């Protein structure tokens, strides 16, 4: 899956918005990647799952609840690979698990995430998986906003790999704006 197809899928799903937006970590941005738009669009979700599958090498999968659950589920189907879901905190009822689904002791685990800004939610998932005995050294994300996630994860011996970056999204937007202006 090449970047052009992935950018088109996000665009077609109306997942990249421009304006003024408040982000979950409290900052603001002039663009927003609406993960729910691309995660609920079957074509975009299938393209993301295929792109993730291209970057996997037999690792067990884990997704960060709630945003990455559709991504990890679609990728698991694409690759016929089991997966786990990592909650932000252990649930306070039922089994009281923080990690749902199988977690192997003898296989590496790769964490799938939707959008990385600071990288804190991905790091929290990595730490929860490691505390449970998993070997995790890689996070795959659909979009890296390039606002510190790569460095935060590297500081914890985790490599961040992205399908797209903020630079890719902004360059695509500028190219489309220039084409619309006839430049």
mmCIF file of the C-alpha atoms, coordinates in Angstrom:
data_MODEL
# 
_entry.id   MODEL 
# 
loop_
_atom_site.group_PDB 
_atom_site.id 
_atom_site.type_symbol 
_atom_site.label_atom_id 
_atom_site.label_alt_id 
_atom_site.label_comp_id 
_atom_site.label_asym_id 
_atom_site.label_entity_id 
_atom_site.label_seq_id 
_atom_site.pdbx_PDB_ins_code 
_atom_site.Cartn_x 
_atom_site.Cartn_y 
_atom_site.Cartn_z 
_atom_site.occupancy 
_atom_site.B_iso_or_equiv 
_atom_site.pdbx_formal_charge 
_atom_site.auth_seq_id 
_atom_site.auth_comp_id 
_atom_site.auth_asym_id 
_atom_site.auth_atom_id 
_atom_site.pdbx_PDB_model_num 
ATOM 1   C CA . UNK A 1 1   ? 0.000   0.000   0.000   1.00 0.00 ? 1   UNK A CA 1 
ATOM 2   C CA . UNK A 1 2   ? 1.565   3.296   -1.010  1.00 0.00 ? 2   UNK A CA 1 
ATOM 3   C CA . UNK A 1 3   ? 1.114   6.656   0.682   1.00 0.00 ? 3   UNK A CA 1 
ATOM 4   C CA . UNK A 1 4   ? -0.929  8.077   -2.190  1.00 0.00 ? 4   UNK A CA 1 
ATOM 5   C CA . UNK A 1 5   ? -3.618  5.415   -1.746  1.00 0.00 ? 5   UNK A CA 1 
ATOM 6   C CA . UNK A 1 6   ? -3.649  5.866   2.002   1.00 0.00 ? 6   UNK A CA 1 
ATOM 7   C CA . UNK A 1 7   ? -3.874  9.666   1.742   1.00 0.00 ? 7   UNK A CA 1 
ATOM 8   C CA . UNK A 1 8   ? -6.736  9.278   -0.730  1.00 0.00 ? 8   UNK A CA 1 
ATOM 9   C CA . UNK A 1 9   ? -8.545  6.899   1.637   1.00 0.00 ? 9   UNK A CA 1 
ATOM 10  C CA . UNK A 1 10  ? -8.281  9.354   4.536   1.00 0.00 ? 10  UNK A CA 1 
ATOM 11  C CA . UNK A 1 11  ? -9.370  12.227  2.283   1.00 0.00 ? 11  UNK A CA 1 
ATOM 12  C CA . UNK A 1 12  ? -12.311 10.246  0.882   1.00 0.00 ? 12  UNK A CA 1 
ATOM 13  C CA . UNK A 1 13  ? -13.392 9.415   4.442   1.00 0.00 ? 13  UNK A CA 1 
ATOM 14  C CA . UNK A 1 14  ? -13.240 13.139  5.353   1.00 0.00 ? 14  UNK A CA 1 
ATOM 15  C CA . UNK A 1 15  ? -10.784 12.242  8.116   1.00 0.00 ? 15  UNK A CA 1 
ATOM 16  C CA . UNK A 1 16  ? -8.425  15.214  7.730   1.00 0.00 ? 16  UNK A CA 1 
ATOM 17  C CA . UNK A 1 17  ? -9.987  18.521  8.702   1.00 0.00 ? 17  UNK A CA 1 
ATOM 18  C CA . UNK A 1 18  ? -8.556  22.037  8.628   1.00 0.00 ? 18  UNK A CA 1 
ATOM 19  C CA . UNK A 1 19  ? -9.497  24.867  10.980  1.00 0.00 ? 19  UNK A CA 1 
ATOM 20  C CA . UNK A 1 20  ? -8.788  25.404  14.665  1.00 0.00 ? 20  UNK A CA 1 
ATOM 21  C CA . UNK A 1 21  ? -8.984  22.359  16.911  1.00 0.00 ? 21  UNK A CA 1 
ATOM 22  C CA . UNK A 1 22  ? -8.234  21.572  20.547  1.00 0.00 ? 22  UNK A CA 1 
ATOM 23  C CA . UNK A 1 23  ? -6.277  18.349  20.944  1.00 0.00 ? 23  UNK A CA 1 
ATOM 24  C CA . UNK A 1 24  ? -6.655  15.755  23.691  1.00 0.00 ? 24  UNK A CA 1 
ATOM 25  C CA . UNK A 1 25  ? -3.356  16.759  25.338  1.00 0.00 ? 25  UNK A CA 1 
ATOM 26  C CA . UNK A 1 26  ? -4.600  20.350  25.669  1.00 0.00 ? 26  UNK A CA 1 
ATOM 27  C CA . UNK A 1 27  ? -2.793  21.958  22.735  1.00 0.00 ? 27  UNK A CA 1 
ATOM 28  C CA . UNK A 1 28  ? -4.361  23.393  19.623  1.00 0.00 ? 28  UNK A CA 1 
ATOM 29  C CA . UNK A 1 29  ? -3.800  22.697  15.949  1.00 0.00 ? 29  UNK A CA 1 
ATOM 30  C CA . UNK A 1 30  ? -4.852  24.057  12.577  1.00 0.00 ? 30  UNK A CA 1 
ATOM 31  C CA . UNK A 1 31  ? -5.636  20.542  11.366  1.00 0.00 ? 31  UNK A CA 1 
ATOM 32  C CA . UNK A 1 32  ? -7.278  17.504  12.900  1.00 0.00 ? 32  UNK A CA 1 
ATOM 33  C CA . UNK A 1 33  ? -7.161  13.827  12.014  1.00 0.00 ? 33  UNK A CA 1 
ATOM 34  C CA . UNK A 1 34  ? -10.594 12.437  12.867  1.00 0.00 ? 34  UNK A CA 1 
ATOM 35  C CA . UNK A 1 35  ? -9.809  8.791   13.567  1.00 0.00 ? 35  UNK A CA 1 
ATOM 36  C CA . UNK A 1 36  ? -13.474 7.893   13.804  1.00 0.00 ? 36  UNK A CA 1 
ATOM 37  C CA . UNK A 1 37  ? -13.984 8.979   10.207  1.00 0.00 ? 37  UNK A CA 1 
ATOM 38  C CA . UNK A 1 38  ? -11.333 6.650   8.813   1.00 0.00 ? 38  UNK A CA 1 
ATOM 39  C CA . UNK A 1 39  ? -12.011 3.855   11.298  1.00 0.00 ? 39  UNK A CA 1 
ATOM 40  C CA . UNK A 1 40  ? -15.725 3.691   10.452  1.00 0.00 ? 40  UNK A CA 1 
ATOM 41  C CA . UNK A 1 41  ? -15.244 3.909   6.679   1.00 0.00 ? 41  UNK A CA 1 
ATOM 42  C CA . UNK A 1 42  ? -14.854 0.341   5.344   1.00 0.00 ? 42  UNK A CA 1 
ATOM 43  C CA . UNK A 1 43  ? -12.561 1.324   2.456   1.00 0.00 ? 43  UNK A CA 1 
ATOM 44  C CA . UNK A 1 44  ? -10.259 3.458   4.599   1.00 0.00 ? 44  UNK A CA 1 
ATOM 45  C CA . UNK A 1 45  ? -10.179 0.849   7.378   1.00 0.00 ? 45  UNK A CA 1 
ATOM 46  C CA . UNK A 1 46  ? -9.311  -1.903  4.888   1.00 0.00 ? 46  UNK A CA 1 
ATOM 47  C CA . UNK A 1 47  ? -6.500  0.196   3.422   1.00 0.00 ? 47  UNK A CA 1 
ATOM 48  C CA . UNK A 1 48  ? -5.075  0.957   6.857   1.00 0.00 ? 48  UNK A CA 1 
ATOM 49  C CA . UNK A 1 49  ? -5.245  -2.739  7.820   1.00 0.00 ? 49  UNK A CA 1 
ATOM 50  C CA . UNK A 1 50  ? -3.482  -3.713  4.575   1.00 0.00 ? 50  UNK A CA 1 
ATOM 51  C CA . UNK A 1 51  ? -0.792  -1.075  5.152   1.00 0.00 ? 51  UNK A CA 1 
ATOM 52  C CA . UNK A 1 52  ? -0.246  -2.287  8.722   1.00 0.00 ? 52  UNK A CA 1 
ATOM 53  C CA . UNK A 1 53  ? -0.131  -5.903  7.475   1.00 0.00 ? 53  UNK A CA 1 
ATOM 54  C CA . UNK A 1 54  ? 2.644   -4.944  5.037   1.00 0.00 ? 54  UNK A CA 1 
ATOM 55  C CA . UNK A 1 55  ? 4.760   -3.803  7.999   1.00 0.00 ? 55  UNK A CA 1 
ATOM 56  C CA . UNK A 1 56  ? 4.246   -6.817  10.220  1.00 0.00 ? 56  UNK A CA 1 
ATOM 57  C CA . UNK A 1 57  ? 6.495   -9.836  10.490  1.00 0.00 ? 57  UNK A CA 1 
ATOM 58  C CA . UNK A 1 58  ? 4.457   -12.357 12.456  1.00 0.00 ? 58  UNK A CA 1 
ATOM 59  C CA . UNK A 1 59  ? 4.273   -10.344 15.687  1.00 0.00 ? 59  UNK A CA 1 
ATOM 60  C CA . UNK A 1 60  ? 1.312   -10.650 18.004  1.00 0.00 ? 60  UNK A CA 1 
ATOM 61  C CA . UNK A 1 61  ? -0.901  -7.543  17.859  1.00 0.00 ? 61  UNK A CA 1 
ATOM 62  C CA . UNK A 1 62  ? -2.175  -5.212  20.546  1.00 0.00 ? 62  UNK A CA 1 
ATOM 63  C CA . UNK A 1 63  ? -4.389  -2.168  20.188  1.00 0.00 ? 63  UNK A CA 1 
ATOM 64  C CA . UNK A 1 64  ? -4.980  0.766   22.488  1.00 0.00 ? 64  UNK A CA 1 
ATOM 65  C CA . UNK A 1 65  ? -8.606  1.063   23.644  1.00 0.00 ? 65  UNK A CA 1 
ATOM 66  C CA . UNK A 1 66  ? -10.769 2.631   22.346  1.00 0.00 ? 66  UNK A CA 1 
ATOM 67  C CA . UNK A 1 67  ? -9.382  4.293   19.250  1.00 0.00 ? 67  UNK A CA 1 
ATOM 68  C CA . UNK A 1 68  ? -7.190  1.490   17.933  1.00 0.00 ? 68  UNK A CA 1 
ATOM 69  C CA . UNK A 1 69  ? -9.658  -1.366  18.483  1.00 0.00 ? 69  UNK A CA 1 
ATOM 70  C CA . UNK A 1 70  ? -11.104 -1.223  14.937  1.00 0.00 ? 70  UNK A CA 1 
ATOM 71  C CA . UNK A 1 71  ? -7.565  -0.966  13.542  1.00 0.00 ? 71  UNK A CA 1 
ATOM 72  C CA . UNK A 1 72  ? -6.210  -3.957  15.449  1.00 0.00 ? 72  UNK A CA 1 
ATOM 73  C CA . UNK A 1 73  ? -9.341  -6.027  14.733  1.00 0.00 ? 73  UNK A CA 1 
ATOM 74  C CA . UNK A 1 74  ? -9.203  -5.324  10.979  1.00 0.00 ? 74  UNK A CA 1 
ATOM 75  C CA . UNK A 1 75  ? -5.453  -5.967  10.892  1.00 0.00 ? 75  UNK A CA 1 
ATOM 76  C CA . UNK A 1 76  ? -5.889  -9.214  12.814  1.00 0.00 ? 76  UNK A CA 1 
ATOM 77  C CA . UNK A 1 77  ? -8.407  -10.395 10.226  1.00 0.00 ? 77  UNK A CA 1 
ATOM 78  C CA . UNK A 1 78  ? -6.110  -9.257  7.385   1.00 0.00 ? 78  UNK A CA 1 
ATOM 79  C CA . UNK A 1 79  ? -3.140  -11.174 8.858   1.00 0.00 ? 79  UNK A CA 1 
ATOM 80  C CA . UNK A 1 80  ? -4.958  -14.011 10.664  1.00 0.00 ? 80  UNK A CA 1 
ATOM 81  C CA . UNK A 1 81  ? -3.154  -12.952 13.852  1.00 0.00 ? 81  UNK A CA 1 
ATOM 82  C CA . UNK A 1 82  ? -4.563  -12.941 17.402  1.00 0.00 ? 82  UNK A CA 1 
ATOM 83  C CA . UNK A 1 83  ? -4.651  -9.640  19.238  1.00 0.00 ? 83  UNK A CA 1 
ATOM 84  C CA . UNK A 1 84  ? -5.040  -8.077  22.636  1.00 0.00 ? 84  UNK A CA 1 
ATOM 85  C CA . UNK A 1 85  ? -6.699  -4.821  23.642  1.00 0.00 ? 85  UNK A CA 1 
ATOM 86  C CA . UNK A 1 86  ? -5.005  -2.599  26.211  1.00 0.00 ? 86  UNK A CA 1 
ATOM 87  C CA . UNK A 1 87  ? -7.288  -0.458  28.360  1.00 0.00 ? 87  UNK A CA 1 
ATOM 88  C CA . UNK A 1 88  ? -6.155  2.821   29.911  1.00 0.00 ? 88  UNK A CA 1 
ATOM 89  C CA . UNK A 1 89  ? -6.924  1.309   33.302  1.00 0.00 ? 89  UNK A CA 1 
ATOM 90  C CA . UNK A 1 90  ? -8.153  -2.019  34.611  1.00 0.00 ? 90  UNK A CA 1 
ATOM 91  C CA . UNK A 1 91  ? -11.912 -2.228  34.465  1.00 0.00 ? 91  UNK A CA 1 
ATOM 92  C CA . UNK A 1 92  ? -13.633 -2.114  37.828  1.00 0.00 ? 92  UNK A CA 1 
ATOM 93  C CA . UNK A 1 93  ? -16.061 -4.961  37.158  1.00 0.00 ? 93  UNK A CA 1 
ATOM 94  C CA . UNK A 1 94  ? -16.090 -8.490  35.753  1.00 0.00 ? 94  UNK A CA 1 
ATOM 95  C CA . UNK A 1 95  ? -12.563 -9.804  35.347  1.00 0.00 ? 95  UNK A CA 1 
ATOM 96  C CA . UNK A 1 96  ? -10.949 -6.442  36.228  1.00 0.00 ? 96  UNK A CA 1 
ATOM 97  C CA . UNK A 1 97  ? -8.486  -6.878  33.365  1.00 0.00 ? 97  UNK A CA 1 
ATOM 98  C CA . UNK A 1 98  ? -6.435  -4.091  31.864  1.00 0.00 ? 98  UNK A CA 1 
ATOM 99  C CA . UNK A 1 99  ? -5.417  -6.296  28.946  1.00 0.00 ? 99  UNK A CA 1 
ATOM 100 C CA . UNK A 1 100 ? -8.123  -8.255  27.137  1.00 0.00 ? 100 UNK A CA 1 
ATOM 101 C CA . UNK A 1 101 ? -7.348  -11.109 24.784  1.00 0.00 ? 101 UNK A CA 1 
ATOM 102 C CA . UNK A 1 102 ? -4.415  -13.483 24.458  1.00 0.00 ? 102 UNK A CA 1 
ATOM 103 C CA . UNK A 1 103 ? -0.924  -12.284 25.249  1.00 0.00 ? 103 UNK A CA 1 
ATOM 104 C CA . UNK A 1 104 ? 1.878   -14.711 24.394  1.00 0.00 ? 104 UNK A CA 1 
ATOM 105 C CA . UNK A 1 105 ? 5.022   -14.978 26.511  1.00 0.00 ? 105 UNK A CA 1 
ATOM 106 C CA . UNK A 1 106 ? 7.279   -16.085 23.673  1.00 0.00 ? 106 UNK A CA 1 
ATOM 107 C CA . UNK A 1 107 ? 6.361   -13.744 20.786  1.00 0.00 ? 107 UNK A CA 1 
ATOM 108 C CA . UNK A 1 108 ? 7.076   -10.069 20.228  1.00 0.00 ? 108 UNK A CA 1 
ATOM 109 C CA . UNK A 1 109 ? 4.052   -7.784  20.391  1.00 0.00 ? 109 UNK A CA 1 
ATOM 110 C CA . UNK A 1 110 ? 3.541   -4.716  18.232  1.00 0.00 ? 110 UNK A CA 1 
ATOM 111 C CA . UNK A 1 111 ? 1.145   -2.007  19.398  1.00 0.00 ? 111 UNK A CA 1 
ATOM 112 C CA . UNK A 1 112 ? -1.189  -0.465  16.820  1.00 0.00 ? 112 UNK A CA 1 
ATOM 113 C CA . UNK A 1 113 ? -2.373  3.096   17.380  1.00 0.00 ? 113 UNK A CA 1 
ATOM 114 C CA . UNK A 1 114 ? -4.460  5.579   15.414  1.00 0.00 ? 114 UNK A CA 1 
ATOM 115 C CA . UNK A 1 115 ? -2.859  9.007   15.831  1.00 0.00 ? 115 UNK A CA 1 
ATOM 116 C CA . UNK A 1 116 ? 0.302   9.816   17.794  1.00 0.00 ? 116 UNK A CA 1 
ATOM 117 C CA . UNK A 1 117 ? 0.859   13.318  19.124  1.00 0.00 ? 117 UNK A CA 1 
ATOM 118 C CA . UNK A 1 118 ? 2.835   13.148  22.356  1.00 0.00 ? 118 UNK A CA 1 
ATOM 119 C CA . UNK A 1 119 ? 2.976   9.336   22.329  1.00 0.00 ? 119 UNK A CA 1 
ATOM 120 C CA . UNK A 1 120 ? 1.805   9.034   25.920  1.00 0.00 ? 120 UNK A CA 1 
ATOM 121 C CA . UNK A 1 121 ? -1.148  6.702   25.287  1.00 0.00 ? 121 UNK A CA 1 
ATOM 122 C CA . UNK A 1 122 ? 1.026   4.396   23.176  1.00 0.00 ? 122 UNK A CA 1 
ATOM 123 C CA . UNK A 1 123 ? 3.716   4.420   25.866  1.00 0.00 ? 123 UNK A CA 1 
ATOM 124 C CA . UNK A 1 124 ? 1.138   3.636   28.566  1.00 0.00 ? 124 UNK A CA 1 
ATOM 125 C CA . UNK A 1 125 ? 0.001   0.614   26.519  1.00 0.00 ? 125 UNK A CA 1 
ATOM 126 C CA . UNK A 1 126 ? 3.590   -0.533  25.964  1.00 0.00 ? 126 UNK A CA 1 
ATOM 127 C CA . UNK A 1 127 ? 4.313   -0.302  29.691  1.00 0.00 ? 127 UNK A CA 1 
ATOM 128 C CA . UNK A 1 128 ? 1.140   -2.233  30.578  1.00 0.00 ? 128 UNK A CA 1 
ATOM 129 C CA . UNK A 1 129 ? 2.075   -4.966  28.102  1.00 0.00 ? 129 UNK A CA 1 
ATOM 130 C CA . UNK A 1 130 ? 5.642   -5.104  29.374  1.00 0.00 ? 130 UNK A CA 1 
ATOM 131 C CA . UNK A 1 131 ? 4.386   -5.289  32.971  1.00 0.00 ? 131 UNK A CA 1 
ATOM 132 C CA . UNK A 1 132 ? 2.309   -8.288  31.872  1.00 0.00 ? 132 UNK A CA 1 
ATOM 133 C CA . UNK A 1 133 ? 5.453   -9.976  30.528  1.00 0.00 ? 133 UNK A CA 1 
ATOM 134 C CA . UNK A 1 134 ? 5.253   -9.077  26.835  1.00 0.00 ? 134 UNK A CA 1 
ATOM 135 C CA . UNK A 1 135 ? 8.199   -8.041  24.694  1.00 0.00 ? 135 UNK A CA 1 
ATOM 136 C CA . UNK A 1 136 ? 7.284   -4.778  22.973  1.00 0.00 ? 136 UNK A CA 1 
ATOM 137 C CA . UNK A 1 137 ? 9.716   -2.634  21.009  1.00 0.00 ? 137 UNK A CA 1 
ATOM 138 C CA . UNK A 1 138 ? 7.558   -1.204  18.238  1.00 0.00 ? 138 UNK A CA 1 
ATOM 139 C CA . UNK A 1 139 ? 4.432   0.910   17.799  1.00 0.00 ? 139 UNK A CA 1 
ATOM 140 C CA . UNK A 1 140 ? 2.752   1.268   14.403  1.00 0.00 ? 140 UNK A CA 1 
ATOM 141 C CA . UNK A 1 141 ? 0.569   4.330   14.003  1.00 0.00 ? 141 UNK A CA 1 
ATOM 142 C CA . UNK A 1 142 ? -1.623  5.559   11.158  1.00 0.00 ? 142 UNK A CA 1 
ATOM 143 C CA . UNK A 1 143 ? -0.571  9.216   11.565  1.00 0.00 ? 143 UNK A CA 1 
ATOM 144 C CA . UNK A 1 144 ? 2.365   10.641  13.486  1.00 0.00 ? 144 UNK A CA 1 
ATOM 145 C CA . UNK A 1 145 ? 1.613   14.303  14.144  1.00 0.00 ? 145 UNK A CA 1 
ATOM 146 C CA . UNK A 1 146 ? 5.379   14.783  14.682  1.00 0.00 ? 146 UNK A CA 1 
ATOM 147 C CA . UNK A 1 147 ? 4.930   16.473  18.045  1.00 0.00 ? 147 UNK A CA 1 
ATOM 148 C CA . UNK A 1 148 ? 7.184   14.379  20.256  1.00 0.00 ? 148 UNK A CA 1 
ATOM 149 C CA . UNK A 1 149 ? 5.809   10.830  20.139  1.00 0.00 ? 149 UNK A CA 1 
ATOM 150 C CA . UNK A 1 150 ? 8.796   9.394   18.299  1.00 0.00 ? 150 UNK A CA 1 
ATOM 151 C CA . UNK A 1 151 ? 11.263  10.753  20.871  1.00 0.00 ? 151 UNK A CA 1 
ATOM 152 C CA . UNK A 1 152 ? 9.165   9.806   23.901  1.00 0.00 ? 152 UNK A CA 1 
ATOM 153 C CA . UNK A 1 153 ? 8.887   6.237   22.696  1.00 0.00 ? 153 UNK A CA 1 
ATOM 154 C CA . UNK A 1 154 ? 12.578  6.092   21.719  1.00 0.00 ? 154 UNK A CA 1 
ATOM 155 C CA . UNK A 1 155 ? 13.434  7.164   25.267  1.00 0.00 ? 155 UNK A CA 1 
ATOM 156 C CA . UNK A 1 156 ? 11.733  3.914   26.353  1.00 0.00 ? 156 UNK A CA 1 
ATOM 157 C CA . UNK A 1 157 ? 13.380  1.693   23.721  1.00 0.00 ? 157 UNK A CA 1 
ATOM 158 C CA . UNK A 1 158 ? 10.344  1.653   21.450  1.00 0.00 ? 158 UNK A CA 1 
ATOM 159 C CA . UNK A 1 159 ? 10.450  2.465   17.750  1.00 0.00 ? 159 UNK A CA 1 
ATOM 160 C CA . UNK A 1 160 ? 7.566   4.486   16.327  1.00 0.00 ? 160 UNK A CA 1 
ATOM 161 C CA . UNK A 1 161 ? 6.700   3.691   12.726  1.00 0.00 ? 161 UNK A CA 1 
ATOM 162 C CA . UNK A 1 162 ? 3.996   5.640   10.958  1.00 0.00 ? 162 UNK A CA 1 
ATOM 163 C CA . UNK A 1 163 ? 2.014   5.034   7.802   1.00 0.00 ? 163 UNK A CA 1 
ATOM 164 C CA . UNK A 1 164 ? 1.696   8.808   7.366   1.00 0.00 ? 164 UNK A CA 1 
ATOM 165 C CA . UNK A 1 165 ? 3.071   11.894  9.070   1.00 0.00 ? 165 UNK A CA 1 
ATOM 166 C CA . UNK A 1 166 ? 1.780   15.401  9.614   1.00 0.00 ? 166 UNK A CA 1 
ATOM 167 C CA . UNK A 1 167 ? 4.191   16.504  6.882   1.00 0.00 ? 167 UNK A CA 1 
ATOM 168 C CA . UNK A 1 168 ? 2.548   14.071  4.449   1.00 0.00 ? 168 UNK A CA 1 
ATOM 169 C CA . UNK A 1 169 ? -0.948  15.329  5.307   1.00 0.00 ? 169 UNK A CA 1 
ATOM 170 C CA . UNK A 1 170 ? 0.014   18.991  5.063   1.00 0.00 ? 170 UNK A CA 1 
ATOM 171 C CA . UNK A 1 171 ? 1.913   18.524  1.778   1.00 0.00 ? 171 UNK A CA 1 
ATOM 172 C CA . UNK A 1 172 ? -1.085  16.699  0.298   1.00 0.00 ? 172 UNK A CA 1 
ATOM 173 C CA . UNK A 1 173 ? -3.390  19.513  1.443   1.00 0.00 ? 173 UNK A CA 1 
ATOM 174 C CA . UNK A 1 174 ? -1.115  22.168  -0.087  1.00 0.00 ? 174 UNK A CA 1 
ATOM 175 C CA . UNK A 1 175 ? -0.843  20.265  -3.370  1.00 0.00 ? 175 UNK A CA 1 
ATOM 176 C CA . UNK A 1 176 ? -4.610  19.926  -3.592  1.00 0.00 ? 176 UNK A CA 1 
ATOM 177 C CA . UNK A 1 177 ? -5.100  23.625  -2.738  1.00 0.00 ? 177 UNK A CA 1 
ATOM 178 C CA . UNK A 1 178 ? -2.565  24.635  -5.409  1.00 0.00 ? 178 UNK A CA 1 
ATOM 179 C CA . UNK A 1 179 ? -4.295  22.394  -7.964  1.00 0.00 ? 179 UNK A CA 1 
ATOM 180 C CA . UNK A 1 180 ? -7.673  23.946  -7.072  1.00 0.00 ? 180 UNK A CA 1 
ATOM 181 C CA . UNK A 1 181 ? -6.214  27.440  -7.536  1.00 0.00 ? 181 UNK A CA 1 
ATOM 182 C CA . UNK A 1 182 ? -4.805  26.445  -10.911 1.00 0.00 ? 182 UNK A CA 1 
ATOM 183 C CA . UNK A 1 183 ? -1.194  26.973  -9.795  1.00 0.00 ? 183 UNK A CA 1 
# 
